[in-house]
Amino acid sequence: MQYISGFGNECASEDPRCLGALPEGQNNPQICPYNLYAEQLSGSAFTCPRSSNKRSWLYRILPSVSHKPFESINEGHITHNWDEVDPDPNQLRWKPFEIPKAPQKKVDFVSGLHTLCGAGDTRSNNGLAIHIFLCNTSMGNRCFYNSDGDFLIVPQKGKLLIYTEFGKMLVQPNEICVIQRGMRFSIEVFEETRGYILEVFGVHFELPDLGPIGANGLANPRDFLIPVAWFEDRQVPGGYTVINKYQGKLFAAKQDTSPFNVVAWHGNYTPYKYNLENFMVINAVAFDHADPSIFTVLTAKSLRPGVAIADFVIFPPRWGVADKTFRPPYYHRNCMSEFMGLIKGHYEAKQGGFQPGGGSLHSAMTPHGPDAECFEKASKAKLAPERIADGTMAFMFESSLSMAVTKWALKTSSCLDENYYKCWEPLKSHFTPSSRNPARPN
Ligand SMILES: [Fe+2]
């Protein structure tokens, strides 16, 4: 697979079978090279400042408008109804979400989408949704596009071969991809496949500002990869289905040709992928903890300075070297809501129960922290430099919005762990009122 490197750059790509497909010196010639149609895909208002203005020009065999009318379809478990069940402030944890078994039940990426939680409104372009995808079948002659927002896709089990209007991407577990609003894509899978999706409405993901860290670090722009132009001129008379998520509902339209008919494109509004192994970790090297914002890969900003609609944060393998410090995450209560997932391995603050393909939600101001076993062990540990999280990758979708949980998450999935609260029950008081200085382990 070939890619273009960089984040948010102005790029240009032609399928090598049709060199010169990009018009020279203008976007919209009277007749395009190779008799293609020109089509603009706008990802921002026309009048956005230059720094946030996003659009791409696609040169294609037929324009996207060549389709029959959209009709509502009842498929999958997508919802943006945040009032299905009563609010629940408890710490929530889910066992690994079960993937349907093929061939008994064939499920593709779209029919396998399940909304877990979310907040806000697609109509006012403010909010987010967290989905789980569980599938075992390729989409075939079906593609999907989202009118509501951007998908940040985190595959956990099974790789995804993603056909997009901009070209093809192979995304494996421990990589992520972002498919922005309006972009058509179709996913091929090779086994029982599972993953997580962070959807944000009305904004796009950005690299976080680095402040005093300087010009380099965290996710470096050159490690983001954009597909190169690839097209198929494939007739599927009446047999290709375009699925659209619009205001939280799914609609389908038929067309006669493959939508992956873009011979060349240019612009700065594209899908992209990123390998989490490339994240340059910054951490405390003397004592105490930096806040987990130090692990932010991508952020979708709200209009309030420093406050995100959602951040995508990872907890990668690293060294723990802090002296005289309780090294696991501290106990805390947060005005933000924290959904966590696990791609592989074991998460450092929980000895068991939080498994790859499962998840947890600690909502606004709901207390959480290490389980009792982790606390006892870390309080007594000898503080030599040690590897943390080797062979694991936990992540967090953190939002400033207070999220509602869906009926599927709480009931239908049958994956909710009713005993989660018990991991903190063995926590006991170590208070020694007569002695200020407890014996240290070393
Ligand atoms: Fe937390």
Boltz pocket constraint, residues with backbone or C-beta under 6 A from the ligand:
constraints:
  - pocket:
      binder: B
      contacts: [[A, 332], [A, 334], [A, 338], [A, 362], [A, 368]]
      max_distance: 6.0
